[in-house]
Amino acid sequence: MLFDDINAWFSNGWGDTNAYELDEEYVIEVRATGLDKSDIKLSFDSDGALKIFGKYKTEGDKNKRWLRHEFSPATLNRRLILPDDVDKESVHAKATNGILEIHLAKLKPNVPNNRIIAIE
């Protein structure tokens, strides 16, 4: 079950983020408009938190006389504290139409091995 306080997942950082839970996994959506998937890095830090980093680039053309230039270099930077039941070996992500979607599979709960043993 998802944390009672979803804010416990999110620590300081920049980047609009959604999180939801399905039966078999958690899904994190990060707004990454203008970022190519090669500009994004996902990793786990030493505490097991998921780190999301992306760098926005501005393409400058020295031959242009800019009348207005509002695009500036920026970074996407989030650190997410994950629930204990995330299977960190089964994380996968995809970037589509400016949204980075991260799938975090849940570990299978330990099911007691209750069975009847036949006596010979």
Biopython code that builds the backbone (N, CA, C, O; Angstrom):
import numpy as np
from Bio.PDB.StructureBuilder import StructureBuilder

atoms = [
    (1, "MET", "N", (0.849, -1.181, 0.000)),
    (1, "MET", "CA", (0.000, 0.000, 0.000)),
    (1, "MET", "C", (0.887, 1.233, 0.000)),
    (1, "MET", "O", (1.930, 1.270, 0.653)),
    (2, "LEU", "N", (0.460, 2.224, -0.732)),
    (2, "LEU", "CA", (1.201, 3.470, -0.831)),
    (2, "LEU", "C", (1.248, 4.151, 0.528)),
    (2, "LEU", "O", (0.331, 4.018, 1.338)),
    (3, "PHE", "N", (2.334, 4.886, 0.764)),
    (3, "PHE", "CA", (2.466, 5.590, 2.036)),
    (3, "PHE", "C", (1.219, 6.397, 2.369)),
    (3, "PHE", "O", (0.539, 6.907, 1.478)),
    (4, "ASP", "N", (0.930, 6.506, 3.647)),
    (4, "ASP", "CA", (-0.164, 7.378, 4.064)),
    (4, "ASP", "C", (0.159, 8.816, 3.686)),
    (4, "ASP", "O", (-0.722, 9.566, 3.267)),
    (5, "ASP", "N", (1.419, 9.197, 3.836)),
    (5, "ASP", "CA", (1.855, 10.547, 3.492)),
    (5, "ASP", "C", (2.775, 10.473, 2.287)),
    (5, "ASP", "O", (3.973, 10.237, 2.436)),
    (6, "ILE", "N", (2.229, 10.673, 1.094)),
    (6, "ILE", "CA", (3.007, 10.554, -0.141)),
    (6, "ILE", "C", (4.166, 11.543, -0.165)),
    (6, "ILE", "O", (5.152, 11.314, -0.865)),
    (7, "ASN", "N", (4.067, 12.634, 0.581)),
    (7, "ASN", "CA", (5.153, 13.607, 0.602)),
    (7, "ASN", "C", (6.432, 13.015, 1.159)),
    (7, "ASN", "O", (7.511, 13.564, 0.932)),
    (8, "ALA", "N", (6.342, 11.917, 1.877)),
    (8, "ALA", "CA", (7.547, 11.264, 2.394)),
    (8, "ALA", "C", (8.424, 10.750, 1.258)),
    (8, "ALA", "O", (9.628, 10.571, 1.444)),
    (9, "TRP", "N", (7.842, 10.510, 0.086)),
    (9, "TRP", "CA", (8.625, 10.039, -1.061)),
    (9, "TRP", "C", (9.556, 11.116, -1.579)),
    (9, "TRP", "O", (10.690, 10.836, -1.967)),
    (10, "PHE", "N", (9.076, 12.341, -1.584)),
    (10, "PHE", "CA", (9.744, 13.399, -2.333)),
    (10, "PHE", "C", (10.609, 14.254, -1.433)),
    (10, "PHE", "O", (10.150, 14.765, -0.411)),
    (11, "SER", "N", (11.854, 14.405, -1.816)),
    (11, "SER", "CA", (12.727, 15.320, -1.096)),
    (11, "SER", "C", (12.990, 16.503, -2.016)),
    (11, "SER", "O", (12.385, 16.618, -3.082)),
    (12, "ASN", "N", (13.878, 17.365, -1.607)),
    (12, "ASN", "CA", (14.130, 18.576, -2.374)),
    (12, "ASN", "C", (14.491, 18.257, -3.815)),
    (12, "ASN", "O", (15.082, 17.217, -4.109)),
    (13, "GLY", "N", (14.133, 19.151, -4.689)),
    (13, "GLY", "CA", (14.466, 18.989, -6.091)),
    (13, "GLY", "C", (13.535, 19.798, -6.945)),
    (13, "GLY", "O", (12.622, 20.463, -6.455)),
    (14, "TRP", "N", (13.782, 19.729, -8.236)),
    (14, "TRP", "CA", (12.969, 20.477, -9.170)),
    (14, "TRP", "C", (12.491, 19.534, -10.248)),
    (14, "TRP", "O", (13.270, 18.726, -10.753)),
    (15, "GLY", "N", (11.244, 19.621, -10.604)),
    (15, "GLY", "CA", (10.651, 18.814, -11.658)),
    (15, "GLY", "C", (9.268, 18.368, -11.216)),
    (15, "GLY", "O", (9.124, 17.710, -10.185)),
    (16, "ASP", "N", (8.245, 18.725, -11.995)),
    (16, "ASP", "CA", (6.879, 18.323, -11.674)),
    (16, "ASP", "C", (6.784, 16.806, -11.730)),
    (16, "ASP", "O", (7.246, 16.183, -12.685)),
    (17, "THR", "N", (6.186, 16.219, -10.707)),
    (17, "THR", "CA", (6.184, 14.769, -10.558)),
    (17, "THR", "C", (4.826, 14.274, -10.082)),
    (17, "THR", "O", (4.211, 14.877, -9.202)),
    (18, "ASN", "N", (4.360, 13.169, -10.669)),
    (18, "ASN", "CA", (3.166, 12.459, -10.229)),
    (18, "ASN", "C", (3.593, 11.072, -9.766)),
    (18, "ASN", "O", (4.575, 10.527, -10.272)),
    (19, "ALA", "N", (2.877, 10.501, -8.823)),
    (19, "ALA", "CA", (3.138, 9.136, -8.383)),
    (19, "ALA", "C", (1.806, 8.448, -8.136)),
    (19, "ALA", "O", (0.899, 9.020, -7.532)),
    (20, "TYR", "N", (1.699, 7.206, -8.615)),
    (20, "TYR", "CA", (0.497, 6.434, -8.325)),
    (20, "TYR", "C", (0.863, 4.965, -8.150)),
    (20, "TYR", "O", (1.940, 4.519, -8.545)),
    (21, "GLU", "N", (-0.067, 4.227, -7.544)),
    (21, "GLU", "CA", (0.140, 2.828, -7.230)),
    (21, "GLU", "C", (-0.837, 1.960, -8.002)),
    (21, "GLU", "O", (-2.026, 2.263, -8.095)),
    (22, "LEU", "N", (-0.308, 0.867, -8.558)),
    (22, "LEU", "CA", (-1.114, -0.181, -9.164)),
    (22, "LEU", "C", (-0.914, -1.447, -8.322)),
    (22, "LEU", "O", (-0.104, -1.452, -7.395)),
    (23, "ASP", "N", (-1.634, -2.498, -8.637)),
    (23, "ASP", "CA", (-1.514, -3.720, -7.842)),
    (23, "ASP", "C", (-0.088, -4.263, -7.806)),
    (23, "ASP", "O", (0.381, -4.695, -6.753)),
    (24, "GLU", "N", (0.600, -4.245, -8.940)),
    (24, "GLU", "CA", (1.911, -4.878, -9.052)),
    (24, "GLU", "C", (3.088, -3.906, -9.038)),
    (24, "GLU", "O", (4.241, -4.334, -8.991)),
    (25, "GLU", "N", (2.810, -2.601, -9.079)),
    (25, "GLU", "CA", (3.909, -1.643, -9.200)),
    (25, "GLU", "C", (3.491, -0.237, -8.770)),
    (25, "GLU", "O", (2.310, 0.080, -8.630)),
    (26, "TYR", "N", (4.516, 0.585, -8.568)),
    (26, "TYR", "CA", (4.343, 2.026, -8.421)),
    (26, "TYR", "C", (4.787, 2.657, -9.731)),
    (26, "TYR", "O", (5.659, 2.125, -10.419)),
    (27, "VAL", "N", (4.192, 3.787, -10.076)),
    (27, "VAL", "CA", (4.587, 4.494, -11.293)),
    (27, "VAL", "C", (4.850, 5.950, -10.930)),
    (27, "VAL", "O", (4.039, 6.598, -10.268)),
    (28, "ILE", "N", (5.992, 6.447, -11.374)),
    (28, "ILE", "CA", (6.357, 7.847, -11.186)),
    (28, "ILE", "C", (6.375, 8.486, -12.559)),
    (28, "ILE", "O", (6.989, 7.955, -13.485)),
    (29, "GLU", "N", (5.712, 9.615, -12.701)),
    (29, "GLU", "CA", (5.747, 10.388, -13.946)),
    (29, "GLU", "C", (6.449, 11.705, -13.648)),
    (29, "GLU", "O", (6.129, 12.389, -12.675)),
    (30, "VAL", "N", (7.404, 12.049, -14.492)),
    (30, "VAL", "CA", (8.156, 13.286, -14.317)),
    (30, "VAL", "C", (8.034, 14.100, -15.597)),
    (30, "VAL", "O", (8.278, 13.593, -16.692)),
    (31, "ARG", "N", (7.654, 15.364, -15.450)),
    (31, "ARG", "CA", (7.591, 16.230, -16.616)),
    (31, "ARG", "C", (9.018, 16.534, -17.053)),
    (31, "ARG", "O", (9.800, 17.122, -16.307)),
    (32, "ALA", "N", (9.339, 16.124, -18.269)),
    (32, "ALA", "CA", (10.686, 16.304, -18.804)),
    (32, "ALA", "C", (10.624, 16.914, -20.201)),
    (32, "ALA", "O", (11.384, 16.542, -21.095)),
    (33, "THR", "N", (9.705, 17.856, -20.365)),
    (33, "THR", "CA", (9.521, 18.504, -21.653)),
    (33, "THR", "C", (10.827, 19.139, -22.119)),
    (33, "THR", "O", (11.480, 19.865, -21.369)),
    (34, "GLY", "N", (11.196, 18.856, -23.356)),
    (34, "GLY", "CA", (12.407, 19.446, -23.924)),
    (34, "GLY", "C", (13.671, 18.650, -23.654)),
    (34, "GLY", "O", (14.747, 19.016, -24.128)),
    (35, "LEU", "N", (13.555, 17.567, -22.896)),
    (35, "LEU", "CA", (14.722, 16.724, -22.630)),
    (35, "LEU", "C", (14.669, 15.477, -23.499)),
    (35, "LEU", "O", (13.628, 14.830, -23.613)),
    (36, "ASP", "N", (15.786, 15.152, -24.101)),
    (36, "ASP", "CA", (15.929, 13.893, -24.812)),
    (36, "ASP", "C", (16.272, 12.825, -23.776)),
    (36, "ASP", "O", (16.859, 13.136, -22.740)),
    (37, "LYS", "N", (15.915, 11.578, -24.045)),
    (37, "LYS", "CA", (16.198, 10.534, -23.062)),
    (37, "LYS", "C", (17.690, 10.405, -22.783)),
    (37, "LYS", "O", (18.082, 9.955, -21.706)),
    (38, "SER", "N", (18.519, 10.792, -23.735)),
    (38, "SER", "CA", (19.973, 10.735, -23.501)),
    (38, "SER", "C", (20.446, 11.835, -22.543)),
    (38, "SER", "O", (21.578, 11.789, -22.063)),
    (39, "ASP", "N", (19.593, 12.816, -22.264)),
    (39, "ASP", "CA", (19.929, 13.903, -21.336)),
    (39, "ASP", "C", (19.495, 13.595, -19.903)),
    (39, "ASP", "O", (19.715, 14.409, -19.006)),
    (40, "ILE", "N", (18.880, 12.426, -19.674)),
    (40, "ILE", "CA", (18.341, 12.070, -18.362)),
    (40, "ILE", "C", (19.136, 10.896, -17.789)),
    (40, "ILE", "O", (19.462, 9.942, -18.495)),
    (41, "LYS", "N", (19.439, 10.988, -16.490)),
    (41, "LYS", "CA", (20.113, 9.892, -15.794)),
    (41, "LYS", "C", (19.263, 9.468, -14.605)),
    (41, "LYS", "O", (18.790, 10.302, -13.832)),
    (42, "LEU", "N", (19.077, 8.156, -14.472)),
    (42, "LEU", "CA", (18.390, 7.585, -13.320)),
    (42, "LEU", "C", (19.390, 6.704, -12.581)),
    (42, "LEU", "O", (20.122, 5.931, -13.198)),
    (43, "SER", "N", (19.416, 6.824, -11.265)),
    (43, "SER", "CA", (20.330, 5.994, -10.480)),
    (43, "SER", "C", (19.801, 5.879, -9.056)),
    (43, "SER", "O", (18.912, 6.624, -8.643)),
    (44, "PHE", "N", (20.366, 4.933, -8.316)),
    (44, "PHE", "CA", (20.086, 4.807, -6.896)),
    (44, "PHE", "C", (21.280, 5.346, -6.139)),
    (44, "PHE", "O", (22.423, 5.055, -6.492)),
    (45, "ASP", "N", (21.028, 6.131, -5.095)),
    (45, "ASP", "CA", (22.147, 6.608, -4.282)),
    (45, "ASP", "C", (22.458, 5.588, -3.190)),
    (45, "ASP", "O", (21.813, 4.542, -3.114)),
    (46, "SER", "N", (23.429, 5.885, -2.359)),
    (46, "SER", "CA", (23.876, 4.926, -1.339)),
    (46, "SER", "C", (22.795, 4.629, -0.298)),
    (46, "SER", "O", (22.871, 3.615, 0.395)),
    (47, "ASP", "N", (21.792, 5.501, -0.182)),
    (47, "ASP", "CA", (20.681, 5.269, 0.752)),
    (47, "ASP", "C", (19.523, 4.526, 0.096)),
    (47, "ASP", "O", (18.513, 4.254, 0.746)),
    (48, "GLY", "N", (19.661, 4.194, -1.190)),
    (48, "GLY", "CA", (18.607, 3.488, -1.903)),
    (48, "GLY", "C", (17.546, 4.381, -2.505)),
    (48, "GLY", "O", (16.567, 3.884, -3.063)),
    (49, "ALA", "N", (17.718, 5.697, -2.404)),
    (49, "ALA", "CA", (16.756, 6.625, -2.998)),
    (49, "ALA", "C", (16.985, 6.689, -4.515)),
    (49, "ALA", "O", (18.113, 6.550, -4.988)),
    (50, "LEU", "N", (15.914, 6.899, -5.257)),
    (50, "LEU", "CA", (16.002, 7.031, -6.703)),
    (50, "LEU", "C", (16.350, 8.474, -7.039)),
    (50, "LEU", "O", (15.665, 9.401, -6.606)),
    (51, "LYS", "N", (17.413, 8.661, -7.811)),
    (51, "LYS", "CA", (17.825, 9.997, -8.234)),
    (51, "LYS", "C", (17.496, 10.175, -9.713)),
    (51, "LYS", "O", (17.796, 9.315, -10.541)),
    (52, "ILE", "N", (16.878, 11.301, -10.021)),
    (52, "ILE", "CA", (16.513, 11.641, -11.394)),
    (52, "ILE", "C", (17.219, 12.940, -11.725)),
    (52, "ILE", "O", (17.027, 13.946, -11.042)),
    (53, "PHE", "N", (18.027, 12.927, -12.757)),
    (53, "PHE", "CA", (18.773, 14.122, -13.129)),
    (53, "PHE", "C", (18.691, 14.310, -14.636)),
    (53, "PHE", "O", (18.860, 13.362, -15.403)),
    (54, "GLY", "N", (18.431, 15.531, -15.045)),
    (54, "GLY", "CA", (18.428, 15.876, -16.460)),
    (54, "GLY", "C", (18.923, 17.286, -16.631)),
    (54, "GLY", "O", (18.712, 18.140, -15.769)),
    (55, "LYS", "N", (19.583, 17.533, -17.741)),
    (55, "LYS", "CA", (20.110, 18.867, -17.985)),
    (55, "LYS", "C", (19.516, 19.423, -19.270)),
    (55, "LYS", "O", (19.663, 18.849, -20.349)),
    (56, "TYR", "N", (18.845, 20.552, -19.124)),
    (56, "TYR", "CA", (18.304, 21.256, -20.276)),
    (56, "TYR", "C", (19.426, 22.048, -20.919)),
    (56, "TYR", "O", (20.195, 22.727, -20.238)),
    (57, "LYS", "N", (19.511, 21.955, -22.232)),
    (57, "LYS", "CA", (20.548, 22.673, -22.955)),
    (57, "LYS", "C", (19.891, 23.760, -23.799)),
    (57, "LYS", "O", (18.762, 23.611, -24.266)),
    (58, "THR", "N", (20.599, 24.821, -23.976)),
    (58, "THR", "CA", (20.127, 25.845, -24.903)),
    (58, "THR", "C", (21.093, 25.868, -26.068)),
    (58, "THR", "O", (22.312, 25.902, -25.899)),
    (59, "GLU", "N", (20.530, 25.849, -27.215)),
    (59, "GLU", "CA", (21.348, 25.889, -28.424)),
    (59, "GLU", "C", (21.494, 27.339, -28.851)),
    (59, "GLU", "O", (20.528, 27.988, -29.251)),
    (60, "GLY", "N", (22.687, 27.820, -28.760)),
    (60, "GLY", "CA", (22.940, 29.203, -29.171)),
    (60, "GLY", "C", (23.511, 29.246, -30.580)),
    (60, "GLY", "O", (24.301, 28.386, -30.970)),
    (61, "ASP", "N", (23.114, 30.227, -31.314)),
    (61, "ASP", "CA", (23.658, 30.444, -32.655)),
    (61, "ASP", "C", (24.239, 31.840, -32.663)),
    (61, "ASP", "O", (23.516, 32.830, -32.552)),
    (62, "LYS", "N", (25.538, 31.906, -32.795)),
    (62, "LYS", "CA", (26.223, 33.200, -32.724)),
    (62, "LYS", "C", (25.880, 34.108, -33.892)),
    (62, "LYS", "O", (26.147, 35.308, -33.835)),
    (63, "ASN", "N", (25.296, 33.561, -34.949)),
    (63, "ASN", "CA", (24.934, 34.376, -36.099)),
    (63, "ASN", "C", (23.573, 35.049, -35.928)),
    (63, "ASN", "O", (23.181, 35.882, -36.746)),
    (64, "LYS", "N", (22.865, 34.692, -34.879)),
    (64, "LYS", "CA", (21.544, 35.278, -34.653)),
    (64, "LYS", "C", (21.681, 36.529, -33.801)),
    (64, "LYS", "O", (22.507, 36.582, -32.890)),
    (65, "ARG", "N", (20.878, 37.520, -34.096)),
    (65, "ARG", "CA", (20.752, 38.696, -33.232)),
    (65, "ARG", "C", (19.442, 38.503, -32.464)),
    (65, "ARG", "O", (18.358, 38.790, -32.972)),
    (66, "TRP", "N", (19.566, 38.019, -31.254)),
    (66, "TRP", "CA", (18.396, 37.693, -30.462)),
    (66, "TRP", "C", (17.611, 38.945, -30.105)),
    (66, "TRP", "O", (18.186, 39.921, -29.622)),
    (67, "LEU", "N", (16.317, 38.926, -30.334)),
    (67, "LEU", "CA", (15.422, 39.983, -29.891)),
    (67, "LEU", "C", (14.891, 39.658, -28.501)),
    (67, "LEU", "O", (14.625, 40.551, -27.697)),
    (68, "ARG", "N", (14.742, 38.377, -28.238)),
    (68, "ARG", "CA", (14.333, 37.890, -26.926)),
    (68, "ARG", "C", (14.841, 36.455, -26.811)),
    (68, "ARG", "O", (14.675, 35.658, -27.735)),
    (69, "HIS", "N", (15.452, 36.130, -25.692)),
    (69, "HIS", "CA", (16.013, 34.791, -25.500)),
    (69, "HIS", "C", (15.730, 34.364, -24.060)),
    (69, "HIS", "O", (16.501, 34.677, -23.154)),
    (70, "GLU", "N", (14.620, 33.645, -23.853)),
    (70, "GLU", "CA", (14.204, 33.255, -22.512)),
    (70, "GLU", "C", (14.649, 31.855, -22.131)),
    (70, "GLU", "O", (14.666, 31.516, -20.947)),
    (71, "PHE", "N", (15.006, 31.044, -23.101)),
    (71, "PHE", "CA", (15.467, 29.700, -22.775)),
    (71, "PHE", "C", (16.814, 29.812, -22.094)),
    (71, "PHE", "O", (17.715, 30.496, -22.582)),
    (72, "SER", "N", (16.944, 29.146, -20.979)),
    (72, "SER", "CA", (18.223, 29.182, -20.275)),
    (72, "SER", "C", (18.563, 27.775, -19.799)),
    (72, "SER", "O", (17.673, 26.945, -19.614)),
    (73, "PRO", "N", (19.838, 27.511, -19.603)),
    (73, "PRO", "CA", (20.207, 26.183, -19.098)),
    (73, "PRO", "C", (19.557, 25.956, -17.732)),
    (73, "PRO", "O", (19.509, 26.856, -16.894)),
    (74, "ALA", "N", (19.070, 24.765, -17.533)),
    (74, "ALA", "CA", (18.434, 24.410, -16.258)),
    (74, "ALA", "C", (18.633, 22.922, -16.032)),
    (74, "ALA", "O", (19.101, 22.205, -16.917)),
    (75, "THR", "N", (18.278, 22.467, -14.848)),
    (75, "THR", "CA", (18.386, 21.044, -14.549)),
    (75, "THR", "C", (17.085, 20.520, -13.977)),
    (75, "THR", "O", (16.336, 21.241, -13.317)),
    (76, "LEU", "N", (16.839, 19.267, -14.240)),
    (76, "LEU", "CA", (15.778, 18.494, -13.608)),
    (76, "LEU", "C", (16.496, 17.677, -12.549)),
    (76, "LEU", "O", (17.434, 16.943, -12.860)),
    (77, "ASN", "N", (16.068, 17.796, -11.315)),
    (77, "ASN", "CA", (16.797, 17.133, -10.243)),
    (77, "ASN", "C", (15.816, 16.727, -9.150)),
    (77, "ASN", "O", (15.284, 17.578, -8.437)),
    (78, "ARG", "N", (15.578, 15.423, -9.023)),
    (78, "ARG", "CA", (14.684, 14.910, -7.976)),
    (78, "ARG", "C", (15.357, 13.742, -7.278)),
    (78, "ARG", "O", (16.157, 13.018, -7.871)),
    (79, "ARG", "N", (15.021, 13.574, -6.018)),
    (79, "ARG", "CA", (15.479, 12.440, -5.224)),
    (79, "ARG", "C", (14.250, 11.883, -4.530)),
    (79, "ARG", "O", (13.598, 12.579, -3.751)),
    (80, "LEU", "N", (13.934, 10.626, -4.814)),
    (80, "LEU", "CA", (12.718, 10.010, -4.289)),
    (80, "LEU", "C", (13.072, 8.894, -3.320)),
    (80, "LEU", "O", (13.799, 7.965, -3.671)),
    (81, "ILE", "N", (12.561, 8.989, -2.107)),
    (81, "ILE", "CA", (12.711, 7.940, -1.112)),
    (81, "ILE", "C", (11.643, 6.895, -1.431)),
    (81, "ILE", "O", (10.451, 7.200, -1.397)),
    (82, "LEU", "N", (12.054, 5.686, -1.737)),
    (82, "LEU", "CA", (11.120, 4.661, -2.197)),
    (82, "LEU", "C", (10.591, 3.818, -1.045)),
    (82, "LEU", "O", (11.258, 3.673, -0.021)),
    (83, "PRO", "N", (9.385, 3.257, -1.212)),
    (83, "PRO", "CA", (8.859, 2.347, -0.204)),
    (83, "PRO", "C", (9.741, 1.096, -0.107)),
    (83, "PRO", "O", (10.481, 0.780, -1.040)),
    (84, "ASP", "N", (9.661, 0.398, 1.008)),
    (84, "ASP", "CA", (10.484, -0.795, 1.237)),
    (84, "ASP", "C", (10.143, -1.941, 0.292)),
    (84, "ASP", "O", (10.974, -2.821, 0.066)),
    (85, "ASP", "N", (8.932, -1.945, -0.264)),
    (85, "ASP", "CA", (8.544, -3.078, -1.106)),
    (85, "ASP", "C", (8.851, -2.892, -2.591)),
    (85, "ASP", "O", (8.308, -3.620, -3.422)),
    (86, "VAL", "N", (9.713, -1.927, -2.942)),
    (86, "VAL", "CA", (10.116, -1.744, -4.337)),
    (86, "VAL", "C", (11.228, -2.728, -4.674)),
    (86, "VAL", "O", (12.208, -2.855, -3.940)),
    (87, "ASP", "N", (11.057, -3.428, -5.805)),
    (87, "ASP", "CA", (12.077, -4.335, -6.320)),
    (87, "ASP", "C", (13.043, -3.505, -7.169)),
    (87, "ASP", "O", (12.759, -3.217, -8.332)),
    (88, "LYS", "N", (14.156, -3.130, -6.600)),
    (88, "LYS", "CA", (15.097, -2.232, -7.281)),
    (88, "LYS", "C", (15.771, -2.880, -8.486)),
    (88, "LYS", "O", (16.375, -2.185, -9.303)),
    (89, "GLU", "N", (15.677, -4.183, -8.603)),
    (89, "GLU", "CA", (16.253, -4.881, -9.752)),
    (89, "GLU", "C", (15.301, -4.867, -10.952)),
    (89, "GLU", "O", (15.705, -5.217, -12.061)),
    (90, "SER", "N", (14.068, -4.476, -10.748)),
    (90, "SER", "CA", (13.064, -4.528, -11.811)),
    (90, "SER", "C", (12.547, -3.151, -12.219)),
    (90, "SER", "O", (11.440, -3.041, -12.747)),
    (91, "VAL", "N", (13.316, -2.125, -11.988)),
    (91, "VAL", "CA", (12.903, -0.766, -12.356)),
    (91, "VAL", "C", (13.144, -0.576, -13.847)),
    (91, "VAL", "O", (14.200, -0.941, -14.362)),
    (92, "HIS", "N", (12.174, -0.010, -14.532)),
    (92, "HIS", "CA", (12.385, 0.367, -15.934)),
    (92, "HIS", "C", (11.692, 1.694, -16.206)),
    (92, "HIS", "O", (10.749, 2.074, -15.511)),
    (93, "ALA", "N", (12.175, 2.391, -17.227)),
    (93, "ALA", "CA", (11.659, 3.731, -17.521)),
    (93, "ALA", "C", (11.561, 3.933, -19.020)),
    (93, "ALA", "O", (12.249, 3.284, -19.808)),
    (94, "LYS", "N", (10.681, 4.856, -19.388)),
    (94, "LYS", "CA", (10.577, 5.258, -20.789)),
    (94, "LYS", "C", (10.234, 6.744, -20.835)),
    (94, "LYS", "O", (9.598, 7.279, -19.927)),
    (95, "ALA", "N", (10.658, 7.383, -21.890)),
    (95, "ALA", "CA", (10.369, 8.807, -22.089)),
    (95, "ALA", "C", (9.542, 8.940, -23.360)),
    (95, "ALA", "O", (9.968, 8.532, -24.440)),
    (96, "THR", "N", (8.342, 9.524, -23.213)),
    (96, "THR", "CA", (7.441, 9.695, -24.339)),
    (96, "THR", "C", (6.760, 11.051, -24.243)),
    (96, "THR", "O", (6.172, 11.388, -23.216)),
    (97, "ASN", "N", (6.843, 11.824, -25.316)),
    (97, "ASN", "CA", (6.136, 13.110, -25.396)),
    (97, "ASN", "C", (6.388, 14.013, -24.198)),
    (97, "ASN", "O", (5.461, 14.648, -23.696)),
    (98, "GLY", "N", (7.630, 14.077, -23.735)),
    (98, "GLY", "CA", (7.983, 14.985, -22.657)),
    (98, "GLY", "C", (7.682, 14.488, -21.261)),
    (98, "GLY", "O", (7.833, 15.232, -20.292)),
    (99, "ILE", "N", (7.254, 13.225, -21.141)),
    (99, "ILE", "CA", (6.978, 12.642, -19.830)),
    (99, "ILE", "C", (7.905, 11.444, -19.632)),
    (99, "ILE", "O", (7.924, 10.520, -20.445)),
    (100, "LEU", "N", (8.665, 11.471, -18.549)),
    (100, "LEU", "CA", (9.476, 10.328, -18.150)),
    (100, "LEU", "C", (8.614, 9.480, -17.227)),
    (100, "LEU", "O", (8.142, 9.962, -16.198)),
    (101, "GLU", "N", (8.408, 8.225, -17.589)),
    (101, "GLU", "CA", (7.571, 7.320, -16.808)),
    (101, "GLU", "C", (8.467, 6.225, -16.233)),
    (101, "GLU", "O", (9.117, 5.490, -16.977)),
    (102, "ILE", "N", (8.495, 6.123, -14.905)),
    (102, "ILE", "CA", (9.353, 5.167, -14.215)),
    (102, "ILE", "C", (8.454, 4.130, -13.540)),
    (102, "ILE", "O", (7.578, 4.474, -12.746)),
    (103, "HIS", "N", (8.684, 2.866, -13.865)),
    (103, "HIS", "CA", (7.903, 1.768, -13.306)),
    (103, "HIS", "C", (8.735, 1.065, -12.246)),
    (103, "HIS", "O", (9.850, 0.613, -12.508)),
    (104, "LEU", "N", (8.176, 0.980, -11.049)),
    (104, "LEU", "CA", (8.857, 0.373, -9.907)),
    (104, "LEU", "C", (8.051, -0.840, -9.460)),
    (104, "LEU", "O", (7.047, -0.705, -8.761)),
    (105, "ALA", "N", (8.498, -2.022, -9.866)),
    (105, "ALA", "CA", (7.788, -3.249, -9.512)),
    (105, "ALA", "C", (7.840, -3.462, -8.005)),
    (105, "ALA", "O", (8.817, -3.113, -7.343)),
    (106, "LYS", "N", (6.772, -4.040, -7.483)),
    (106, "LYS", "CA", (6.712, -4.360, -6.057)),
    (106, "LYS", "C", (7.304, -5.750, -5.829)),
    (106, "LYS", "O", (7.140, -6.653, -6.650)),
    (107, "LEU", "N", (7.985, -5.903, -4.715)),
    (107, "LEU", "CA", (8.454, -7.220, -4.313)),
    (107, "LEU", "C", (7.250, -8.091, -3.991)),
    (107, "LEU", "O", (6.236, -7.604, -3.491)),
    (108, "LYS", "N", (7.366, -9.359, -4.276)),
    (108, "LYS", "CA", (6.291, -10.289, -3.932)),
    (108, "LYS", "C", (6.329, -10.517, -2.425)),
    (108, "LYS", "O", (7.397, -10.776, -1.870)),
    (109, "PRO", "N", (5.196, -10.426, -1.763)),
    (109, "PRO", "CA", (5.190, -10.656, -0.311)),
    (109, "PRO", "C", (5.541, -12.103, -0.006)),
    (109, "PRO", "O", (5.248, -13.008, -0.787)),
    (110, "ASN", "N", (6.164, -12.301, 1.126)),
    (110, "ASN", "CA", (6.471, -13.668, 1.555)),
    (110, "ASN", "C", (5.169, -14.384, 1.870)),
    (110, "ASN", "O", (4.438, -14.008, 2.786)),
    (111, "VAL", "N", (4.899, -15.408, 1.105)),
    (111, "VAL", "CA", (3.678, -16.179, 1.299)),
    (111, "VAL", "C", (4.044, -17.413, 2.116)),
    (111, "VAL", "O", (4.927, -18.175, 1.722)),
    (112, "PRO", "N", (3.381, -17.615, 3.237)),
    (112, "PRO", "CA", (3.712, -18.788, 4.030)),
    (112, "PRO", "C", (3.433, -20.064, 3.228)),
    (112, "PRO", "O", (2.444, -20.176, 2.505)),
    (113, "ASN", "N", (4.317, -20.979, 3.388)),
    (113, "ASN", "CA", (4.199, -22.253, 2.667)),
    (113, "ASN", "C", (3.363, -23.218, 3.484)),
    (113, "ASN", "O", (3.885, -24.173, 4.059)),
    (114, "ASN", "N", (2.081, -22.971, 3.533)),
    (114, "ASN", "CA", (1.166, -23.848, 4.276)),
    (114, "ASN", "C", (0.732, -24.972, 3.369)),
    (114, "ASN", "O", (0.066, -24.739, 2.360)),
    (115, "ARG", "N", (1.093, -26.160, 3.709)),
    (115, "ARG", "CA", (0.659, -27.296, 2.925)),
    (115, "ARG", "C", (0.529, -28.504, 3.859)),
    (115, "ARG", "O", (1.136, -28.565, 4.928)),
    (116, "ILE", "N", (-0.251, -29.417, 3.430)),
    (116, "ILE", "CA", (-0.456, -30.642, 4.209)),
    (116, "ILE", "C", (0.595, -31.647, 3.766)),
    (116, "ILE", "O", (0.818, -31.849, 2.572)),
    (117, "ILE", "N", (1.217, -32.256, 4.719)),
    (117, "ILE", "CA", (2.253, -33.252, 4.428)),
    (117, "ILE", "C", (1.649, -34.630, 4.648)),
    (117, "ILE", "O", (1.148, -34.949, 5.726)),
    (118, "ALA", "N", (1.710, -35.420, 3.614)),
    (118, "ALA", "CA", (1.160, -36.776, 3.707)),
    (118, "ALA", "C", (2.069, -37.647, 4.572)),
    (118, "ALA", "O", (3.294, -37.538, 4.503)),
    (119, "ILE", "N", (1.473, -38.497, 5.373)),
    (119, "ILE", "CA", (2.218, -39.418, 6.234)),
    (119, "ILE", "C", (2.135, -40.795, 5.607)),
    (119, "ILE", "O", (1.045, -41.272, 5.294)),
    (120, "GLU", "N", (3.276, -41.435, 5.422)),
    (120, "GLU", "CA", (3.305, -42.761, 4.804)),
    (120, "GLU", "C", (3.168, -43.836, 5.839)),
    (120, "GLU", "O", (3.171, -45.020, 5.503)),
]
sb = StructureBuilder()
sb.init_structure("model")
sb.init_model(0)
sb.init_chain("A")
sb.init_seg("    ")
for serial, (resi, resn, name, xyz) in enumerate(atoms, 1):
    if name == "N":
        sb.init_residue(resn, " ", resi, " ")
    sb.init_atom(name, np.array(xyz, "f"), 0.0, 1.0, " ", f" {name:<3s}", serial, name[0])
structure = sb.get_structure()
